[in-house]
């Protein structure tokens, strides 16, 4: 099945909204030492953080899964792998318009609540990115 980029971006953006919400807050806690950035397949990355991936998209350009680390629903996150660096950056740039927290590695990204992403970083390494903060938008 061939999925188009706009459809992939829309799916990713919907996942971001569902998991991360629109707000962004600061955290003054110091970040622990970050390991080298992990590499590998979606299943390999999921195994590294001890989650069983529930595959949502299985396309040539993108594989995306919902992961849950524990029985607590707050520990869920989206894990996506990409076939190209460009495809990954386009996905992230589109998804970041919807807010959220992103842990970015080479051809993979994890999206979830701030605390979840920081916890994943201790295992997977990677760079933290924050989406657009919509908390100032009141709708009035």
N, CA, C and O atoms as CSV, one atom per row, in Angstrom:
chain,resi,resn,atom,element,x,y,z
A,1,UNK,N,N,0.844,-1.174,0.000
A,1,UNK,CA,C,0.000,0.000,0.000
A,1,UNK,C,C,0.883,1.228,0.000
A,1,UNK,O,O,1.792,1.323,0.825
A,2,UNK,N,N,0.654,2.144,-0.871
A,2,UNK,CA,C,1.430,3.384,-0.974
A,2,UNK,C,C,0.650,4.493,-0.272
A,2,UNK,O,O,-0.510,4.747,-0.597
A,3,UNK,N,N,1.287,5.144,0.678
A,3,UNK,CA,C,0.663,6.229,1.401
A,3,UNK,C,C,1.339,7.539,1.005
A,3,UNK,O,O,2.566,7.597,0.920
A,4,UNK,N,N,0.566,8.577,0.765
A,4,UNK,CA,C,1.141,9.846,0.347
A,4,UNK,C,C,1.673,10.618,1.546
A,4,UNK,O,O,1.237,10.401,2.676
A,5,UNK,N,N,2.620,11.522,1.293
A,5,UNK,CA,C,3.210,12.319,2.374
A,5,UNK,C,C,2.190,13.158,3.122
A,5,UNK,O,O,2.234,13.190,4.351
A,6,UNK,N,N,1.263,13.847,2.438
A,6,UNK,CA,C,0.278,14.617,3.203
A,6,UNK,C,C,-0.525,13.734,4.152
A,6,UNK,O,O,-0.833,14.147,5.270
A,7,UNK,N,N,-0.864,12.528,3.718
A,7,UNK,CA,C,-1.612,11.621,4.577
A,7,UNK,C,C,-0.766,11.199,5.770
A,7,UNK,O,O,-1.266,11.135,6.893
A,8,UNK,N,N,0.516,10.909,5.534
A,8,UNK,CA,C,1.413,10.519,6.618
A,8,UNK,C,C,1.568,11.656,7.614
A,8,UNK,O,O,1.529,11.429,8.823
A,9,UNK,N,N,1.744,12.874,7.122
A,9,UNK,CA,C,1.894,14.033,8.000
A,9,UNK,C,C,0.625,14.255,8.816
A,9,UNK,O,O,0.696,14.552,10.009
A,10,UNK,N,N,-0.523,14.113,8.185
A,10,UNK,CA,C,-1.789,14.288,8.884
A,10,UNK,C,C,-1.952,13.244,9.976
A,10,UNK,O,O,-2.392,13.570,11.079
A,11,UNK,N,N,-1.609,12.002,9.690
A,11,UNK,CA,C,-1.697,10.937,10.681
A,11,UNK,C,C,-0.758,11.214,11.843
A,11,UNK,O,O,-1.128,11.056,13.007
A,12,UNK,N,N,0.454,11.627,11.517
A,12,UNK,CA,C,1.420,11.953,12.570
A,12,UNK,C,C,0.955,13.114,13.414
A,12,UNK,O,O,1.086,13.083,14.638
A,13,UNK,N,N,0.415,14.132,12.786
A,13,UNK,CA,C,-0.065,15.294,13.516
A,13,UNK,C,C,-1.220,14.918,14.437
A,13,UNK,O,O,-1.295,15.409,15.563
A,14,UNK,N,N,-2.109,14.063,13.980
A,14,UNK,CA,C,-3.213,13.612,14.822
A,14,UNK,C,C,-2.697,12.857,16.036
A,14,UNK,O,O,-3.226,13.008,17.137
A,15,UNK,N,N,-1.675,12.049,15.839
A,15,UNK,CA,C,-1.091,11.311,16.953
A,15,UNK,C,C,-0.460,12.258,17.958
A,15,UNK,O,O,-0.573,12.052,19.166
A,16,UNK,N,N,0.198,13.286,17.469
A,16,UNK,CA,C,0.818,14.270,18.352
A,16,UNK,C,C,-0.239,14.953,19.197
A,16,UNK,O,O,-0.072,15.089,20.409
A,17,UNK,N,N,-1.331,15.386,18.567
A,17,UNK,CA,C,-2.394,16.044,19.312
A,17,UNK,C,C,-2.980,15.125,20.374
A,17,UNK,O,O,-3.241,15.552,21.498
A,18,UNK,N,N,-3.182,13.892,20.023
A,18,UNK,CA,C,-3.782,12.941,20.954
A,18,UNK,C,C,-2.881,12.656,22.142
A,18,UNK,O,O,-3.364,12.481,23.261
A,19,UNK,N,N,-1.582,12.607,21.911
A,19,UNK,CA,C,-0.660,12.231,22.977
A,19,UNK,C,C,-0.094,13.401,23.759
A,19,UNK,O,O,0.076,13.297,24.974
A,20,UNK,N,N,0.202,14.502,23.106
A,20,UNK,CA,C,0.964,15.553,23.753
A,20,UNK,C,C,0.153,16.783,24.125
A,20,UNK,O,O,0.616,17.575,24.944
A,21,UNK,N,N,-0.997,16.976,23.582
A,21,UNK,CA,C,-1.764,18.166,23.880
A,21,UNK,C,C,-1.138,19.387,23.247
A,21,UNK,O,O,-0.195,19.271,22.463
A,22,UNK,N,N,-1.655,20.563,23.580
A,22,UNK,CA,C,-1.187,21.798,22.949
A,22,UNK,C,C,-0.256,22.598,23.826
A,22,UNK,O,O,0.390,23.515,23.319
A,23,UNK,N,N,-0.145,22.315,25.090
A,23,UNK,CA,C,0.676,23.129,25.978
A,23,UNK,C,C,2.106,22.672,26.014
A,23,UNK,O,O,2.420,21.529,25.681
A,24,UNK,N,N,2.977,23.577,26.422
A,24,UNK,CA,C,4.383,23.274,26.626
A,24,UNK,C,C,4.825,24.005,27.865
A,24,UNK,O,O,4.582,25.202,28.015
A,25,UNK,N,N,5.472,23.286,28.752
A,25,UNK,CA,C,5.952,23.914,29.971
A,25,UNK,C,C,7.430,23.690,30.128
A,25,UNK,O,O,7.989,22.749,29.565
A,26,UNK,N,N,8.072,24.556,30.897
A,26,UNK,CA,C,9.502,24.432,31.120
A,26,UNK,C,C,9.782,23.491,32.276
A,26,UNK,O,O,8.940,23.315,33.157
A,27,UNK,N,N,10.945,22.895,32.275
A,27,UNK,CA,C,11.370,22.013,33.343
A,27,UNK,C,C,12.813,22.351,33.660
A,27,UNK,O,O,13.687,22.201,32.806
A,28,UNK,N,N,13.074,22.809,34.885
A,28,UNK,CA,C,14.405,23.271,35.257
A,28,UNK,C,C,15.322,22.141,35.694
A,28,UNK,O,O,16.503,22.379,35.947
A,29,UNK,N,N,14.814,20.921,35.789
A,29,UNK,CA,C,15.648,19.798,36.213
A,29,UNK,C,C,16.778,19.567,35.225
A,29,UNK,O,O,16.598,19.683,34.012
A,30,UNK,N,N,17.934,19.242,35.760
A,30,UNK,CA,C,19.089,18.959,34.890
A,30,UNK,C,C,18.880,17.622,34.201
A,30,UNK,O,O,18.331,16.686,34.781
A,31,UNK,N,N,19.324,17.548,32.959
A,31,UNK,CA,C,19.206,16.322,32.187
A,31,UNK,C,C,20.370,15.403,32.527
A,31,UNK,O,O,21.521,15.838,32.578
A,32,UNK,N,N,20.065,14.132,32.760
A,32,UNK,CA,C,21.103,13.145,33.042
A,32,UNK,C,C,21.955,12.940,31.795
A,32,UNK,O,O,21.589,13.381,30.705
A,33,UNK,N,N,23.073,12.281,31.956
A,33,UNK,CA,C,23.944,11.994,30.821
A,33,UNK,C,C,23.149,11.265,29.745
A,33,UNK,O,O,22.417,10.316,30.031
A,34,UNK,N,N,23.301,11.716,28.520
A,34,UNK,CA,C,22.551,11.158,27.400
A,34,UNK,C,C,23.434,10.162,26.668
A,34,UNK,O,O,24.556,10.497,26.289
A,35,UNK,N,N,22.941,8.923,26.457
A,35,UNK,CA,C,23.744,7.929,25.744
A,35,UNK,C,C,23.834,8.248,24.253
A,35,UNK,O,O,23.132,9.127,23.754
A,36,UNK,N,N,24.691,7.535,23.557
A,36,UNK,CA,C,24.763,7.657,22.099
A,36,UNK,C,C,23.395,7.354,21.516
A,36,UNK,O,O,22.659,6.518,22.041
A,37,UNK,N,N,23.058,8.031,20.436
A,37,UNK,CA,C,21.747,7.857,19.820
A,37,UNK,C,C,21.595,6.463,19.240
A,37,UNK,O,O,22.447,5.996,18.486
A,38,UNK,N,N,20.503,5.805,19.599
A,38,UNK,CA,C,20.212,4.450,19.130
A,38,UNK,C,C,19.883,4.454,17.638
A,38,UNK,O,O,19.462,5.471,17.086
A,39,UNK,N,N,20.077,3.327,17.008
A,39,UNK,CA,C,19.708,3.133,15.613
A,39,UNK,C,C,18.997,1.793,15.498
A,39,UNK,O,O,19.055,0.967,16.409
A,40,UNK,N,N,18.328,1.586,14.373
A,40,UNK,CA,C,17.700,0.294,14.131
A,40,UNK,C,C,16.261,0.414,13.688
A,40,UNK,O,O,15.737,1.508,13.480
A,41,UNK,N,N,15.646,-0.729,13.553
A,41,UNK,CA,C,14.257,-0.814,13.110
A,41,UNK,C,C,13.311,-0.346,14.210
A,41,UNK,O,O,13.716,-0.171,15.359
A,42,UNK,N,N,12.065,-0.148,13.848
A,42,UNK,CA,C,11.055,0.226,14.820
A,42,UNK,C,C,10.979,-0.814,15.940
A,42,UNK,O,O,10.897,-0.465,17.118
A,43,UNK,N,N,11.006,-2.071,15.567
A,43,UNK,CA,C,10.926,-3.137,16.573
A,43,UNK,C,C,12.151,-3.138,17.490
A,43,UNK,O,O,12.028,-3.377,18.691
A,44,UNK,N,N,13.326,-2.872,16.928
A,44,UNK,CA,C,14.551,-2.826,17.738
A,44,UNK,C,C,14.486,-1.674,18.737
A,44,UNK,O,O,14.792,-1.855,19.916
A,45,UNK,N,N,14.088,-0.492,18.269
A,45,UNK,CA,C,13.987,0.666,19.158
A,45,UNK,C,C,12.948,0.420,20.251
A,45,UNK,O,O,13.170,0.768,21.411
A,46,UNK,N,N,11.815,-0.177,19.883
A,46,UNK,CA,C,10.775,-0.484,20.861
A,46,UNK,C,C,11.294,-1.467,21.909
A,46,UNK,O,O,11.003,-1.322,23.097
A,47,UNK,N,N,12.053,-2.455,21.476
A,47,UNK,CA,C,12.620,-3.427,22.416
A,47,UNK,C,C,13.597,-2.756,23.378
A,47,UNK,O,O,13.676,-3.130,24.549
A,48,UNK,N,N,14.337,-1.771,22.886
A,48,UNK,CA,C,15.292,-1.047,23.739
A,48,UNK,C,C,14.589,-0.370,24.908
A,48,UNK,O,O,15.138,-0.304,26.008
A,49,UNK,N,N,13.380,0.134,24.679
A,49,UNK,CA,C,12.639,0.823,25.737
A,49,UNK,C,C,11.552,-0.066,26.356
A,49,UNK,O,O,10.695,0.407,27.102
A,50,UNK,N,N,11.607,-1.345,26.032
A,50,UNK,CA,C,10.722,-2.354,26.621
A,50,UNK,C,C,9.231,-2.073,26.398
A,50,UNK,O,O,8.428,-2.070,27.331
A,51,UNK,N,N,8.897,-1.839,25.130
A,51,UNK,CA,C,7.479,-1.707,24.785
A,51,UNK,C,C,7.175,-2.624,23.607
A,51,UNK,O,O,8.055,-2.947,22.808
A,52,UNK,N,N,5.931,-3.031,23.515
A,52,UNK,CA,C,5.471,-3.815,22.380
A,52,UNK,C,C,4.762,-2.859,21.437
A,52,UNK,O,O,3.722,-2.305,21.792
A,53,UNK,N,N,5.309,-2.650,20.229
A,53,UNK,CA,C,4.706,-1.664,19.333
A,53,UNK,C,C,3.406,-2.148,18.710
A,53,UNK,O,O,3.319,-3.280,18.234
A,54,UNK,N,N,2.398,-1.286,18.717
A,54,UNK,CA,C,1.138,-1.537,18.041
A,54,UNK,C,C,1.215,-0.768,16.721
A,54,UNK,O,O,0.970,0.438,16.688
A,55,UNK,N,N,1.555,-1.466,15.633
A,55,UNK,CA,C,1.813,-0.836,14.342
A,55,UNK,C,C,0.548,-0.166,13.818
A,55,UNK,O,O,-0.506,-0.795,13.723
A,56,UNK,N,N,0.665,1.138,13.475
A,56,UNK,CA,C,-0.433,1.912,12.913
A,56,UNK,C,C,-0.241,2.141,11.420
A,56,UNK,O,O,-1.203,2.093,10.653
A,57,UNK,N,N,0.998,2.391,11.006
A,57,UNK,CA,C,1.324,2.615,9.600
A,57,UNK,C,C,2.519,1.746,9.251
A,57,UNK,O,O,3.535,1.763,9.946
A,58,UNK,N,N,2.394,0.987,8.172
A,58,UNK,CA,C,3.493,0.145,7.705
A,58,UNK,C,C,3.666,0.398,6.210
A,58,UNK,O,O,3.218,-0.389,5.376
A,59,UNK,N,N,4.326,1.518,5.887
A,59,UNK,CA,C,4.522,1.928,4.498
A,59,UNK,C,C,6.016,1.960,4.193
A,59,UNK,O,O,6.843,1.889,5.103
A,60,UNK,N,N,6.356,2.065,2.923
A,60,UNK,CA,C,7.764,2.126,2.528
A,60,UNK,C,C,8.473,3.327,3.143
A,60,UNK,O,O,9.619,3.212,3.578
A,61,UNK,N,N,7.802,4.479,3.184
A,61,UNK,CA,C,8.425,5.710,3.656
A,61,UNK,C,C,8.411,5.861,5.163
A,61,UNK,O,O,9.280,6.527,5.725
A,62,UNK,N,N,7.435,5.250,5.829
A,62,UNK,CA,C,7.204,5.468,7.250
A,62,UNK,C,C,6.624,4.226,7.896
A,62,UNK,O,O,5.721,3.586,7.356
A,63,UNK,N,N,7.158,3.897,9.060
A,63,UNK,CA,C,6.535,2.884,9.912
A,63,UNK,C,C,6.250,3.581,11.229
A,63,UNK,O,O,7.135,4.206,11.813
A,64,UNK,N,N,5.021,3.473,11.694
A,64,UNK,CA,C,4.615,4.184,12.904
A,64,UNK,C,C,3.842,3.246,13.810
A,64,UNK,O,O,3.010,2.460,13.355
A,65,UNK,N,N,4.133,3.342,15.116
A,65,UNK,CA,C,3.463,2.491,16.089
A,65,UNK,C,C,3.128,3.276,17.347
A,65,UNK,O,O,3.790,4.261,17.674
A,66,UNK,N,N,2.109,2.836,18.037
A,66,UNK,CA,C,1.787,3.340,19.355
A,66,UNK,C,C,2.438,2.395,20.350
A,66,UNK,O,O,2.269,1.179,20.263
A,67,UNK,N,N,3.176,2.950,21.285
A,67,UNK,CA,C,3.853,2.144,22.299
A,67,UNK,C,C,3.372,2.553,23.678
A,67,UNK,O,O,3.014,3.707,23.915
A,68,UNK,N,N,3.371,1.590,24.576
A,68,UNK,CA,C,3.036,1.855,25.967
A,68,UNK,C,C,4.029,1.095,26.810
A,68,UNK,O,O,4.154,-0.123,26.686
A,69,UNK,N,N,4.745,1.813,27.677
A,69,UNK,CA,C,5.799,1.197,28.474
A,69,UNK,C,C,5.267,0.470,29.694
A,69,UNK,O,O,5.888,-0.486,30.160
A,70,UNK,N,N,4.138,0.899,30.216
A,70,UNK,CA,C,3.608,0.308,31.446
A,70,UNK,C,C,2.089,0.334,31.392
A,70,UNK,O,O,1.495,0.794,30.416
A,71,UNK,N,N,1.476,-0.161,32.443
A,71,UNK,CA,C,0.018,-0.180,32.512
A,71,UNK,C,C,-0.551,1.237,32.575
A,71,UNK,O,O,-1.721,1.446,32.255
A,72,UNK,N,N,0.252,2.197,32.977
A,72,UNK,CA,C,-0.182,3.584,33.083
A,72,UNK,C,C,-0.363,4.188,31.692
A,72,UNK,O,O,0.580,4.201,30.900
A,73,UNK,N,N,-1.545,4.681,31.387
A,73,UNK,CA,C,-1.835,5.245,30.061
A,73,UNK,C,C,-0.980,6.471,29.757
A,73,UNK,O,O,-0.792,6.806,28.588
A,74,UNK,N,N,-0.459,7.148,30.777
A,74,UNK,CA,C,0.379,8.332,30.555
A,74,UNK,C,C,1.733,7.976,29.972
A,74,UNK,O,O,2.449,8.864,29.510
A,75,UNK,N,N,2.102,6.709,29.978
A,75,UNK,CA,C,3.393,6.281,29.450
A,75,UNK,C,C,3.353,5.968,27.965
A,75,UNK,O,O,4.334,5.450,27.431
A,76,UNK,N,N,2.261,6.260,27.278
A,76,UNK,CA,C,2.194,5.920,25.859
A,76,UNK,C,C,2.868,6.997,25.018
A,76,UNK,O,O,2.936,8.167,25.397
A,77,UNK,N,N,3.359,6.559,23.867
A,77,UNK,CA,C,4.038,7.464,22.949
A,77,UNK,C,C,3.981,6.881,21.552
A,77,UNK,O,O,3.723,5.691,21.372
A,78,UNK,N,N,4.227,7.733,20.560
A,78,UNK,CA,C,4.305,7.306,19.173
A,78,UNK,C,C,5.768,7.114,18.829
A,78,UNK,O,O,6.605,7.954,19.159
A,79,UNK,N,N,6.075,6.020,18.172
A,79,UNK,CA,C,7.428,5.739,17.691
A,79,UNK,C,C,7.327,5.563,16.183
A,79,UNK,O,O,6.543,4.753,15.690
A,80,UNK,N,N,8.134,6.335,15.458
A,80,UNK,CA,C,8.093,6.272,13.995
A,80,UNK,C,C,9.503,6.151,13.442
A,80,UNK,O,O,10.441,6.760,13.958
A,81,UNK,N,N,9.641,5.357,12.385
A,81,UNK,CA,C,10.912,5.248,11.669
A,81,UNK,C,C,10.662,5.654,10.224
A,81,UNK,O,O,9.557,5.503,9.702
A,82,UNK,N,N,11.699,6.167,9.594
A,82,UNK,CA,C,11.584,6.747,8.253
A,82,UNK,C,C,12.630,6.132,7.334
A,82,UNK,O,O,13.699,5.719,7.785
A,83,UNK,N,N,12.317,6.073,6.052
A,83,UNK,CA,C,13.275,5.527,5.088
A,83,UNK,C,C,14.320,6.565,4.675
A,83,UNK,O,O,15.407,6.197,4.228
A,84,UNK,N,N,14.005,7.858,4.818
A,84,UNK,CA,C,14.960,8.899,4.445
A,84,UNK,C,C,15.012,9.989,5.508
A,84,UNK,O,O,14.047,10.196,6.244
A,85,UNK,N,N,16.152,10.687,5.582
A,85,UNK,CA,C,16.290,11.820,6.489
A,85,UNK,C,C,15.319,12.940,6.100
A,85,UNK,O,O,14.720,13.581,6.963
A,86,UNK,N,N,15.174,13.165,4.797
A,86,UNK,CA,C,14.288,14.221,4.323
A,86,UNK,C,C,12.834,13.945,4.722
A,86,UNK,O,O,12.135,14.843,5.191
A,87,UNK,N,N,12.390,12.711,4.537
A,87,UNK,CA,C,11.032,12.344,4.927
A,87,UNK,C,C,10.802,12.548,6.420
A,87,UNK,O,O,9.735,13.001,6.836
A,88,UNK,N,N,11.804,12.214,7.217
A,88,UNK,CA,C,11.712,12.404,8.657
A,88,UNK,C,C,11.571,13.891,8.985
A,88,UNK,O,O,10.693,14.271,9.759
A,89,UNK,N,N,12.417,14.727,8.409
A,89,UNK,CA,C,12.385,16.160,8.716
A,89,UNK,C,C,11.073,16.788,8.262
A,89,UNK,O,O,10.531,17.645,8.960
A,90,UNK,N,N,10.553,16.380,7.108
A,90,UNK,CA,C,9.268,16.906,6.646
A,90,UNK,C,C,8.149,16.518,7.606
A,90,UNK,O,O,7.284,17.338,7.914
A,91,UNK,N,N,8.161,15.279,8.079
A,91,UNK,CA,C,7.156,14.803,9.032
A,91,UNK,C,C,7.233,15.612,10.318
A,91,UNK,O,O,6.213,16.081,10.823
A,92,UNK,N,N,8.439,15.775,10.849
A,92,UNK,CA,C,8.619,16.518,12.105
A,92,UNK,C,C,8.174,17.971,11.938
A,92,UNK,O,O,7.448,18.497,12.781
A,93,UNK,N,N,8.600,18.614,10.866
A,93,UNK,CA,C,8.246,20.027,10.655
A,93,UNK,C,C,6.735,20.218,10.589
A,93,UNK,O,O,6.215,21.205,11.109
A,94,UNK,N,N,6.032,19.295,9.962
A,94,UNK,CA,C,4.573,19.380,9.893
A,94,UNK,C,C,3.947,19.084,11.251
A,94,UNK,O,O,3.044,19.797,11.689
A,95,UNK,N,N,4.415,18.052,11.909
A,95,UNK,CA,C,3.836,17.649,13.196
A,95,UNK,C,C,4.076,18.682,14.285
A,95,UNK,O,O,3.219,18.861,15.150
A,96,UNK,N,N,5.208,19.364,14.269
A,96,UNK,CA,C,5.527,20.332,15.315
A,96,UNK,C,C,4.560,21.506,15.349
A,96,UNK,O,O,4.463,22.194,16.365
A,97,UNK,N,N,3.843,21.746,14.256
A,97,UNK,CA,C,2.812,22.790,14.257
A,97,UNK,C,C,1.693,22.466,15.244
A,97,UNK,O,O,0.950,23.361,15.647
A,98,UNK,N,N,1.567,21.218,15.633
A,98,UNK,CA,C,0.519,20.781,16.542
A,98,UNK,C,C,0.990,20.689,17.990
A,98,UNK,O,O,0.262,20.189,18.847
A,99,UNK,N,N,2.207,21.170,18.270
A,99,UNK,CA,C,2.736,21.132,19.630
A,99,UNK,C,C,3.374,19.794,19.927
A,99,UNK,O,O,3.630,19.002,19.021
A,100,UNK,N,N,3.629,19.547,21.193
A,100,UNK,CA,C,4.157,18.267,21.627
A,100,UNK,C,C,5.651,18.256,21.835
A,100,UNK,O,O,6.335,19.261,21.641
A,101,UNK,N,N,6.138,17.108,22.231
A,101,UNK,CA,C,7.545,16.878,22.550
A,101,UNK,C,C,8.063,15.738,21.692
A,101,UNK,O,O,7.410,14.703,21.553
A,102,UNK,N,N,9.248,15.938,21.116
A,102,UNK,CA,C,9.816,15.029,20.145
A,102,UNK,C,C,11.223,14.630,20.560
A,102,UNK,O,O,12.048,15.480,20.894
A,103,UNK,N,N,11.486,13.339,20.535
A,103,UNK,CA,C,12.837,12.822,20.703
A,103,UNK,C,C,13.266,12.347,19.324
A,103,UNK,O,O,12.640,11.460,18.743
A,104,UNK,N,N,14.336,12.937,18.801
A,104,UNK,CA,C,14.703,12.728,17.406
A,104,UNK,C,C,16.055,12.037,17.308
A,104,UNK,O,O,17.049,12.507,17.862
A,105,UNK,N,N,16.077,10.916,16.598
A,105,UNK,CA,C,17.306,10.194,16.286
A,105,UNK,C,C,17.465,10.114,14.780
A,105,UNK,O,O,16.696,10.723,14.037
A,106,UNK,N,N,18.450,9.372,14.333
A,106,UNK,CA,C,18.673,9.229,12.890
A,106,UNK,C,C,17.602,8.324,12.297
A,106,UNK,O,O,17.600,7.117,12.540
A,107,UNK,N,N,16.710,8.896,11.535
A,107,UNK,CA,C,15.604,8.216,10.858
A,107,UNK,C,C,14.563,7.635,11.814
A,107,UNK,O,O,13.860,6.689,11.458
A,108,UNK,N,N,14.456,8.189,13.023
A,108,UNK,CA,C,13.378,7.802,13.927
A,108,UNK,C,C,12.988,8.998,14.795
A,108,UNK,O,O,13.763,9.939,14.971
A,109,UNK,N,N,11.779,8.939,15.327
A,109,UNK,CA,C,11.289,9.953,16.248
A,109,UNK,C,C,10.320,9.299,17.225
A,109,UNK,O,O,9.559,8.404,16.857
A,110,UNK,N,N,10.357,9.755,18.473
A,110,UNK,CA,C,9.391,9.349,19.487
A,110,UNK,C,C,8.647,10.609,19.916
A,110,UNK,O,O,9.264,11.650,20.141
A,111,UNK,N,N,7.333,10.519,20.028
A,111,UNK,CA,C,6.495,11.670,20.351
A,111,UNK,C,C,5.613,11.313,21.539
A,111,UNK,O,O,4.953,10.274,21.541
A,112,UNK,N,N,5.604,12.172,22.539
A,112,UNK,CA,C,4.759,11.931,23.700
A,112,UNK,C,C,4.819,13.089,24.666
A,112,UNK,O,O,5.301,14.169,24.325
A,113,UNK,N,N,4.329,12.865,25.876
A,113,UNK,CA,C,4.400,13.876,26.927
A,113,UNK,C,C,5.860,14.163,27.258
A,113,UNK,O,O,6.733,13.324,27.039
A,114,UNK,N,N,6.109,15.339,27.781
A,114,UNK,CA,C,7.465,15.780,28.092
A,114,UNK,C,C,8.209,14.775,28.974
A,114,UNK,O,O,9.353,14.430,28.679
A,115,UNK,N,N,7.584,14.306,30.041
A,115,UNK,CA,C,8.247,13.376,30.953
A,115,UNK,C,C,8.565,12.045,30.278
A,115,UNK,O,O,9.622,11.462,30.521
A,116,UNK,N,N,7.661,11.565,29.437
A,116,UNK,CA,C,7.875,10.300,28.739
A,116,UNK,C,C,9.052,10.416,27.779
A,116,UNK,O,O,9.905,9.530,27.724
A,117,UNK,N,N,9.096,11.514,27.021
A,117,UNK,CA,C,10.172,11.717,26.049
A,117,UNK,C,C,11.517,11.829,26.768
A,117,UNK,O,O,12.514,11.283,26.296
A,118,UNK,N,N,11.555,12.524,27.895
A,118,UNK,CA,C,12.807,12.642,28.656
A,118,UNK,C,C,13.259,11.280,29.182
A,118,UNK,O,O,14.454,10.984,29.193
A,119,UNK,N,N,12.320,10.465,29.611
A,119,UNK,CA,C,12.661,9.117,30.075
A,119,UNK,C,C,13.202,8.268,28.926
A,119,UNK,O,O,14.181,7.542,29.103
A,120,UNK,N,N,12.581,8.351,27.762
A,120,UNK,CA,C,13.050,7.603,26.594
A,120,UNK,C,C,14.464,8.027,26.208
A,120,UNK,O,O,15.266,7.200,25.772
A,121,UNK,N,N,14.765,9.296,26.364
A,121,UNK,CA,C,16.082,9.821,25.990
A,121,UNK,C,C,17.197,9.156,26.802
A,121,UNK,O,O,18.310,8.986,26.303
A,122,UNK,N,N,16.910,8.787,28.030
A,122,UNK,CA,C,17.918,8.139,28.866
A,122,UNK,C,C,18.339,6.784,28.296
A,122,UNK,O,O,19.431,6.305,28.600
A,123,UNK,N,N,17.498,6.164,27.482
A,123,UNK,CA,C,17.804,4.877,26.859
A,123,UNK,C,C,18.209,5.028,25.401
A,123,UNK,O,O,19.184,4.423,24.956
A,124,UNK,N,N,17.456,5.839,24.652
A,124,UNK,CA,C,17.651,5.937,23.199
A,124,UNK,C,C,18.603,7.052,22.772
A,124,UNK,O,O,19.046,7.075,21.624
A,125,UNK,N,N,18.925,7.980,23.682
A,125,UNK,CA,C,19.703,9.141,23.270
A,125,UNK,C,C,18.833,10.016,22.395
A,125,UNK,O,O,17.609,10.013,22.526
A,126,UNK,N,N,19.461,10.769,21.501
A,126,UNK,CA,C,18.702,11.622,20.591
A,126,UNK,C,C,18.623,13.055,21.072
A,126,UNK,O,O,19.136,13.410,22.134
A,127,UNK,N,N,17.968,13.867,20.263
A,127,UNK,CA,C,17.819,15.293,20.538
A,127,UNK,C,C,16.365,15.610,20.845
A,127,UNK,O,O,15.453,15.082,20.208
A,128,UNK,N,N,16.160,16.477,21.828
A,128,UNK,CA,C,14.810,16.904,22.185
A,128,UNK,C,C,14.401,18.101,21.341
A,128,UNK,O,O,15.181,19.038,21.166
A,129,UNK,N,N,13.182,18.072,20.820
A,129,UNK,CA,C,12.605,19.188,20.093
A,129,UNK,C,C,11.201,19.406,20.643
A,129,UNK,O,O,10.526,18.461,21.051
A,130,UNK,N,N,10.773,20.660,20.648
A,130,UNK,CA,C,9.461,21.007,21.181
A,130,UNK,C,C,8.648,21.650,20.070
A,130,UNK,O,O,9.145,22.494,19.325
A,131,UNK,N,N,7.394,21.240,19.971
A,131,UNK,CA,C,6.501,21.812,18.972
A,131,UNK,C,C,6.003,23.182,19.380
A,131,UNK,O,O,6.364,23.692,20.440
A,132,UNK,N,N,5.184,23.769,18.549
A,132,UNK,CA,C,4.628,25.092,18.778
A,132,UNK,C,C,3.795,25.099,20.041
A,132,UNK,O,O,2.992,24.194,20.274
A,133,UNK,N,N,3.988,26.128,20.861
A,133,UNK,CA,C,3.239,26.288,22.090
A,133,UNK,C,C,1.943,27.034,21.786
A,133,UNK,O,O,1.976,28.197,21.383
A,134,UNK,N,N,0.813,26.376,21.974
A,134,UNK,CA,C,-0.486,26.988,21.689
A,134,UNK,C,C,-1.209,27.441,22.956
A,134,UNK,O,O,-2.386,27.795,22.895
A,135,UNK,N,N,-0.530,27.435,24.098
A,135,UNK,CA,C,-1.204,27.766,25.359
A,135,UNK,C,C,-1.653,29.229,25.407
A,135,UNK,O,O,-2.576,29.553,26.154
A,136,UNK,N,N,-1.029,30.117,24.633
A,136,UNK,CA,C,-1.430,31.525,24.613
A,136,UNK,C,C,-2.696,31.764,23.782
A,136,UNK,O,O,-3.288,32.842,23.845
A,137,UNK,N,N,-3.102,30.775,23.018
A,137,UNK,CA,C,-4.297,30.905,22.170
A,137,UNK,C,C,-5.524,30.594,23.003
A,137,UNK,O,O,-5.718,29.465,23.452
A,138,UNK,N,N,-6.345,31.602,23.203
A,138,UNK,CA,C,-7.511,31.411,24.062
A,138,UNK,C,C,-8.787,31.151,23.289
A,138,UNK,O,O,-9.760,30.648,23.851
A,139,UNK,N,N,-8.799,31.488,21.995
A,139,UNK,CA,C,-9.994,31.250,21.199
A,139,UNK,C,C,-11.030,32.352,21.316
A,139,UNK,O,O,-12.124,32.228,20.765
A,140,UNK,N,N,-10.703,33.439,22.030
A,140,UNK,CA,C,-11.656,34.556,22.179
A,140,UNK,C,C,-11.404,35.585,21.131
A,140,UNK,O,O,-12.097,36.602,21.084
